[in-house]
Amino acid sequence: MKTIRIPTVKPLNPKAIEKAQTRQAQLTKPAKSLGRLEDIAIQVAGITGEPIPQLGKKRVILCAGDHGVTVEGVSAFPSAVTPMMVLNFLSGGAAISALARQAGAEVQVVDVGVAADLPKHKQLVSAKVAKGTKNFKVEDAMSEKECERAFQIGLELADQAKKDKIKWVALGEMGIGNTTSAAALMAALLPCAAEDVTGFGTGINREQWLNKCRVIQESLKLHEPYLINPWEALRRLGGLEIAALTGVVLGCAKNRIPVVVDGFITSSAFLVAYRLNPAVKDFAFFSHLSEEPGHAKFFEMLETKPLLNLKMRLGEGSGAALALNILESAIRTHAEMATFESAKVPTKIEKEKTKAKAKK
């Protein structure tokens, strides 16, 4: 069992938070009237160290990889769909493509473990560690070397985002069978029963769902002695794309870049990162509640709530791209609203002072 080096994550900047809170109190609105938008702006100030955070470039980091566990009949689609969807991302025809355009975000597609050779493309980062994982029902999904390399790729993607002056990173993924991997990780690390976190994924029927639960249960039993360690849980049950996204989460927190978590699969990557270093929670925003039942369990454990609940279960980063619009709105209102002083609008205290003077 190998010990890996986890990036150090410094706490939020208290001075920036205090200044952002002071500014919120001065804006032309009743206190707390913008609700969670105010909290978002203050949190981003703490992340970036800027009392008035700047708007800037947004990037969806979409990691793709295949899963050996699909041979167990856990998905409605074959693994051949993974490279087809990657090509769809690159041609701009997927849901994430449209939603990212609407949010003004670029999509960076990363081949970490697709079980096919992909053509070169300017939007594609070729970082294939292996052609998919192994079937974790009978053996470890990844070797130590494979898992560590995929994780390192995620750290490198986060470092590149910092070099490119990216202000927001949204997490996306693609990989047939990855809801099975995500459910297994959730069951192991929350922890909870397999059937409580396992959903219908890409549209399997009840009989297939029962098989999916059975596969996860048997896998948890096989790997049980090692699952107390989050790294070992990732290596034995995870996917190459999930390992890479775990690295992205930790790398962005280290680099003080806000991370927007998408749905169930990216949340499993976040959960691994959180178990490795709980400080990452302060650097994350959770976009939406997936229809996968394990997602609600995830939020219960974290004691937080997502921004949206649109009954989505697509993945790709679709919910994260939608949430970018809300997150940008929080930054814009914080930065662009007038203060009571600049707008010459009297505050409640000033009105009371004026009344008191008039009585005298």
Secondary structure, DSSP 8 states (H G I E B T S, - for coil): -------------HHHHHHHHHHHHHBSS-TTTTTHHHHHHHHHHHHHS-SS----EEEEEEEEE--GGGGGS--SS-TTHHHHHHHHHHHT-SHHHHHHHHHTEEEEEEEEE-SS-----TTEEE--SSSS---TTTS-SS-HHHHHHHHHHHHHHHHHHHHTTEEEEEEEEE-TTHHHHHHHHHHHHTT--HHHH---TTT--HHHHHHHHHHHHHHHHHHGGGTTSHHHHHHHH--HHHHHHHHHHHHHHHTT--EEE-SHHHHHHHHHHHHH-GGGGGGEEE-B--SSHHHHHHHHHHT---SB-------TTHHHHHHHHHHHHHHHHHHHS-BTTTTT---HHHHHHHHHHHH-
